[in-house]
């Protein structure tokens, strides 16, 4: 058995909890997940200071009471959707289709039929895992690029859950090669592209403040010539697990100036994501330090 003792204990506790949540009726299990999320953000206040700071940055004109409400909602959403993801992974494809509706499916299906494949760019909004599963359940080959986790046991469970949903998982370290293979095979490739990309990213505006963003989606699109879509999977309010998946075409035409094209395409999909987040801010993952990396300072001017 690999991993530290702490990781093994964490994983054992998680397996017990997930087994209990799977055994409960759906509405009860989702309610437990929501309560756990609320406790995490309101009582334990894990990352709460970051969430409050990010909401103040993104919505400076909103009232403090509104921002607190969104912060609480984001934790509730995160807890509930964690439960939903593992419960859906235990269902068959027909059940996944029944719980999801897809808008804009035909252009994506056409790219698969044509053999070009397509990039589906998304962010940490709604339930991105279920959005990918909704397309896979409709017979579209879908490969998702995912970053490894420190706790290997957690990672194995997550990969297994994704595979039960019909998804093929590509480790981020192998993405530069595997993404091209997937697209050449006519597959869809899912990229979650709203995390801080560090010094190697390209800086584009997100809620009015530039954020380091991965260059990969734009670079893959330019080098393959295939289409790119913004994919959103938002929870439909009400009891149970219901989601609306929307696929929106994004411009990817190149001009021959690679860096300018990467900047433009990255800015376009980031702006489209921001537009969606503004409609349902409580379904966004504000816990991530999106603006952590700052652009390099310009060199000081010399004496004239």
ZISULZI-V460167 format. One record per residue. N is the residue number from 1. RES is the residue in one small letter. PSI is psi in whole degrees, -180 to 180 (999 if undefined). Layout:
n->(N | N)
res->(RES | RES)
psi->(PSI | PSI)
This chain:
n->(1 | 2 | 3 | 4 | 5 | 6 | 7 | 8 | 9 | 10 | 11 | 12 | 13 | 14 | 15 | 16 | 17 | 18 | 19 | 20 | 21 | 22 | 23 | 24 | 25 | 26 | 27 | 28 | 29 | 30 | 31 | 32 | 33 | 34 | 35 | 36 | 37 | 38 | 39 | 40 | 41 | 42 | 43 | 44 | 45 | 46 | 47 | 48 | 49 | 50 | 51 | 52 | 53 | 54 | 55 | 56 | 57 | 58 | 59 | 60 | 61 | 62 | 63 | 64 | 65 | 66 | 67 | 68 | 69 | 70 | 71 | 72 | 73 | 74 | 75 | 76 | 77 | 78 | 79 | 80 | 81 | 82 | 83 | 84 | 85 | 86 | 87 | 88 | 89 | 90 | 91 | 92 | 93 | 94 | 95 | 96 | 97 | 98 | 99 | 100 | 101 | 102 | 103 | 104 | 105 | 106 | 107 | 108 | 109 | 110 | 111 | 112 | 113 | 114 | 115 | 116 | 117 | 118 | 119 | 120 | 121 | 122 | 123 | 124 | 125 | 126 | 127 | 128 | 129 | 130 | 131 | 132 | 133 | 134 | 135 | 136 | 137 | 138 | 139 | 140 | 141 | 142 | 143 | 144 | 145 | 146 | 147 | 148 | 149 | 150 | 151 | 152 | 153 | 154 | 155 | 156 | 157 | 158 | 159 | 160 | 161 | 162 | 163 | 164 | 165 | 166 | 167 | 168 | 169 | 170 | 171 | 172 | 173 | 174 | 175 | 176 | 177 | 178 | 179 | 180 | 181 | 182 | 183 | 184 | 185 | 186 | 187 | 188 | 189 | 190 | 191 | 192 | 193 | 194 | 195 | 196 | 197 | 198 | 199 | 200 | 201 | 202 | 203 | 204 | 205 | 206 | 207 | 208 | 209 | 210 | 211 | 212 | 213 | 214 | 215 | 216 | 217 | 218 | 219 | 220 | 221 | 222 | 223 | 224 | 225 | 226 | 227 | 228 | 229 | 230 | 231 | 232 | 233 | 234 | 235 | 236 | 237 | 238 | 239 | 240 | 241 | 242 | 243 | 244 | 245 | 246 | 247 | 248 | 249 | 250 | 251 | 252 | 253 | 254 | 255 | 256 | 257 | 258 | 259 | 260 | 261 | 262 | 263 | 264 | 265 | 266 | 267 | 268 | 269 | 270 | 271 | 272 | 273 | 274 | 275 | 276 | 277 | 278 | 279 | 280 | 281 | 282 | 283 | 284 | 285 | 286 | 287 | 288 | 289 | 290 | 291 | 292 | 293 | 294 | 295 | 296 | 297 | 298 | 299 | 300 | 301 | 302 | 303 | 304)
res->(x | x | x | x | x | x | x | x | x | x | x | x | x | x | x | x | x | x | x | x | x | x | x | x | x | x | x | x | x | x | x | x | x | x | x | x | x | x | x | x | x | x | x | x | x | x | x | x | x | x | x | x | x | x | x | x | x | x | x | x | x | x | x | x | x | x | x | x | x | x | x | x | x | x | x | x | x | x | x | x | x | x | x | x | x | x | x | x | x | x | x | x | x | x | x | x | x | x | x | x | x | x | x | x | x | x | x | x | x | x | x | x | x | x | x | x | x | x | x | x | x | x | x | x | x | x | x | x | x | x | x | x | x | x | x | x | x | x | x | x | x | x | x | x | x | x | x | x | x | x | x | x | x | x | x | x | x | x | x | x | x | x | x | x | x | x | x | x | x | x | x | x | x | x | x | x | x | x | x | x | x | x | x | x | x | x | x | x | x | x | x | x | x | x | x | x | x | x | x | x | x | x | x | x | x | x | x | x | x | x | x | x | x | x | x | x | x | x | x | x | x | x | x | x | x | x | x | x | x | x | x | x | x | x | x | x | x | x | x | x | x | x | x | x | x | x | x | x | x | x | x | x | x | x | x | x | x | x | x | x | x | x | x | x | x | x | x | x | x | x | x | x | x | x | x | x | x | x | x | x | x | x | x | x | x | x | x | x | x | x | x | x | x | x | x | x | x | x | x | x | x | x | x | x)
psi->(126 | 167 | 160 | 164 | -41 | -43 | -40 | -40 | -42 | -44 | -40 | -44 | -40 | -41 | -39 | -47 | -45 | -36 | -41 | -43 | -33 | -29 | -22 | 158 | 151 | -51 | -35 | -45 | -43 | -37 | -40 | -44 | -41 | -42 | -42 | -41 | -44 | -44 | -41 | -41 | -31 | -37 | -58 | -27 | 41 | 123 | 14 | -36 | -40 | -45 | -46 | -41 | -41 | -40 | -36 | -35 | -42 | -34 | 67 | -24 | -6 | 158 | 151 | -36 | -41 | -43 | -38 | -40 | -42 | -41 | -48 | -42 | -36 | -37 | -41 | -45 | -45 | -44 | -44 | -43 | -26 | -43 | -43 | -40 | -47 | -31 | -42 | -32 | -17 | -3 | 162 | 174 | -35 | -38 | -37 | -44 | -41 | -27 | 1 | 146 | 143 | 129 | 129 | 28 | -36 | -46 | -34 | -45 | -37 | -37 | -36 | -45 | -35 | -12 | 5 | -23 | -175 | 150 | 133 | 107 | 137 | -173 | -177 | 72 | 145 | -125 | 89 | -30 | -44 | -32 | -45 | -41 | -34 | -37 | -42 | -38 | -21 | 15 | 10 | 126 | 123 | 121 | 131 | 135 | 127 | 146 | 141 | 159 | 154 | -38 | 106 | -31 | -42 | -44 | -43 | -42 | -41 | -43 | -43 | -41 | -42 | -41 | -35 | -28 | 2 | 14 | 148 | 129 | 129 | 122 | 139 | -32 | -24 | 3 | -43 | -34 | -45 | -33 | -43 | -40 | -43 | -45 | -39 | -28 | 0 | 20 | 161 | 145 | 122 | 129 | 121 | 110 | 36 | 25 | 157 | 126 | 6 | -161 | -20 | -2 | 177 | 138 | 117 | 157 | 140 | 111 | 42 | -1 | 130 | 142 | 138 | 124 | 143 | 136 | -19 | -52 | -46 | -41 | -43 | -45 | -43 | -39 | -25 | -24 | 7 | 168 | 158 | 141 | 146 | 124 | 130 | 135 | 98 | 140 | 134 | 125 | 148 | -175 | 148 | -169 | 105 | 137 | 145 | 119 | 126 | 134 | 119 | 122 | 144 | 147 | 134 | 12 | 136 | 155 | -7 | -17 | 97 | -49 | -39 | -38 | -42 | -43 | -44 | -46 | -41 | -41 | -35 | -46 | -28 | -40 | -38 | -39 | -43 | -42 | -42 | -42 | -37 | -26 | -32 | 66 | -26 | -13 | 12 | 154 | 81 | -7 | -22 | 141 | 76 | -33 | 24 | -48 | 129 | 153 | 150 | 144 | 140 | 147 | 144 | 144 | 138 | 176 | 141 | 999)
